[in-house]
Every structure is written in C-alpha cells, then in structure tokens.
Amino acid sequence: MKINGNTVLITGGATGIGFALAQELVQAGNEVIICGRRENKLAEAKGKLPQIHTRVCDVSKDKDRRELFAWARSNFPNLNILVNNAGIQRMMDLTKGLEALAGEDEIEINLKACVHLSALFIPFFLEKKEAAIVNVSSGLGFVPLAIMPVYCATKAALHSFSVSLRHQLRNSPIRVFEIIPPMVDTELDRGGRDRRGQEYRGIPPAEVAQAAISALERNDFEVAVGTAENLRAGSRTNPEQAFQNMNKR
Ligand SMILES: NC(=O)c1ccc[n+]([C@@H]2O[C@H](COP(=O)([O-])OP(=O)(O)OC[C@H]3O[C@@H](n4cnc5c(N)ncnc54)[C@H](OP(=O)(O)O)[C@@H]3O)[C@@H](O)[C@H]2O)c1
C-alpha cells in the first residue's frame, strides 16, 4: 500500500516502537495521531514531533476505546490506518496463586483492546479506498518465555487473531499486517531487564519502525524483524527445542 498521504492512529505512540513509527510516518508524509495514558509522555512526544496529534486514552477501558474511536472519526475523517501497538509486559509467578494476577491486566491491554478497536474501526475503514490495521505482536508469541506467561499468551493470541482477521477482510479495502519485533530497547520491561542483569537490551525501536513501513509498502502482511524470524521459524520446525533454548536460564 502507499506509505504517504495516510492518516494513522498509533496506540501507545508516545514512546518506544510507537514513537519511532510516528517519526518515520511523519517523515514519509503521513498525518499521525498518538494516544497513551501518560499526558507528560504525550507532551514530550509532541515537543519532539510538533506535527503529531495526541489524545489521552487508556485502551484497557471499554469507554476510553469507544471515545477514542468517536473522537478520531469526527476529527480525522481521512483516518485510514490503525496501529495496535500499546502493550505492557509483566513477569508473573503463578506459584503465588491469585497474588500473581494483581496489577495491570495484560489481556485487556495487549489483546482485548486490539480486538475491540479493530471492531470499532472496521466499518469506518470499509468506506475507504485503502486502509490497514497493523498489529504489533512479538517473537515471544511464537516461542514463550515462561517467566512472562500471560504476555506471551496475549501475543500468540494476537498472531492468531491477525491471521483470521486478514482472512475475513481479504475482499475488502482493509489490509491486516502483523509486525513481530524481537527484543527492542524500550521502556517495556526495562526494570525487569535491570533486575535480571540482562546486558543485551535489544535493537533500536527505529529498526522495527523501518521494517514496519517497508512491510506496508511491499504488502508483506506478516513480518518478523531480526531474530524474531528465528523464533517464528523455530516454533514451526522444532517447537520443543525452541522452547528449551528460550527458557534455559
Ligand atoms: N520492547 C520489546 O522488546 C518488544 C518486543 C516485542 C514486541 N513489543 C511490543 O511492542 C509494543 C510497543 O512496546 P515498546 O517496546 O515500544 O514499549 P513502550 O515504550 O513501553 O511502549 C508501550 C506504549 O504503550 C502505552 N500503553 C501501555 N498501556 C496502555 C494503555 N492501557 N492504554 C494506552 N496506552 C498504553 C505506553 O504509554 P502509557 O504508559 O503512557 O499508556 C507506551 O507508550 C508493545 O505491544 C510490545 O508488546 C516490544
């Protein structure tokens, strides 16, 4: 699809991969709207990239998702790309029982929000000449890291959802892309990576953003970036070995 002249909404676009994508898309000649929960992060992003539009929104909340859609549709009638990028990642020890589940809900943010926002935007996008839904999943959706059981499950589910959605929309103007990043150096799990003494912090978010834009341009609907390709391939050729390698620490 064309990669300029679009109007793009990126959830979680104030930091990390989302912000890198906002930068690349603005550079390529697109109008970009970002949303997130933290007003200060949105303001910081706008300070660095004054062309973008911002909106405070917690995608874990049904009401916020509906309001985001209504606001976007009336303020940006040309909106034609939704990027489901907002996500959180939690280490979770389920031997602790229900205590492990206290806190933010990965299922609501990483999966339910993507499904609900897709359903809200699809009828609106069906009226466009060309539109896209871009889901940001993860290599960990293909080979799980057991210390993050729910995170990996949400990303596996997002992959599955993307495959089915692409099939359902195959005769429509809406293309469904899945971008599968490897480990990326962002705020996500920065604390966890510190605690685990993990030296390697991943590739720069700009690399994922560039891969995403190139995927859109080539109509390459499922793109595994960098080492995420090894995970995707390993999950198909020898899933048991791939799981053991991922979890040997
Ligand atoms: N970093 C990696 O290694 C990696 C690898 C594979 C996949 N990914 C995926 O890439 C996506 C982007 O993550 P990132 O690495 O760029 O991390 P990040 O910098 O932490 O970005 C996540 C963004 O999502 C927003 N967000 C979180 N919960 C939200 C909510 N309930 N409502 C609205 N916005 C919310 C955050 O802003 P607020 O907190 O202000 O809301 C933040 O801007 C995620 O889906 C992640 O799973 C990352």
The ligand as an ORCA input file, in Angstrom:
! r2SCAN-3c Opt
* xyz 0 1
  N      10.432     -3.853     23.579
  C      10.420     -5.113     23.182
  O      11.367     -5.876     23.437
  C       9.238     -5.638     22.386
  C       9.390     -6.859     21.738
  C       8.306     -7.376     21.038
  C       7.108     -6.686     20.991
  N       6.996     -5.495     21.630
  C       5.688     -4.832     21.588
  O       5.813     -3.535     21.062
  C       4.750     -2.709     21.527
  C       5.318     -1.376     21.976
  O       6.147     -1.588     23.113
  P       7.530     -0.839     23.331
  O       8.589     -1.867     23.377
  O       7.650      0.283     22.401
  O       7.388     -0.351     24.851
  P       6.976      1.037     25.469
  O       7.950      2.084     25.123
  O       6.724      0.746     26.904
  O       5.605      1.383     24.719
  C       4.362      0.924     25.125
  C       3.402      2.092     24.984
  O       2.088      1.611     25.251
  C       1.425      2.571     26.044
  N       0.401      1.885     26.825
  C       0.564      0.888     27.726
  N      -0.614      0.570     28.284
  C      -1.538      1.390     27.721
  C      -2.914      1.556     27.901
  N      -3.602      0.827     28.792
  N      -3.557      2.480     27.158
  C      -2.888      3.253     26.253
  N      -1.563      3.131     26.059
  C      -0.904      2.219     26.789
  C       2.511      3.194     26.918
  O       2.171      4.528     27.306
  P       1.425      4.857     28.698
  O       2.089      4.019     29.738
  O       1.614      6.312     28.865
  O      -0.006      4.497     28.479
  C       3.691      3.219     25.978
  O       3.769      4.437     25.274
  C       4.071     -3.499     22.645
  O       2.875     -4.073     22.170
  C       5.084     -4.588     22.959
  O       4.482     -5.753     23.486
  C       8.028     -4.938     22.317
*
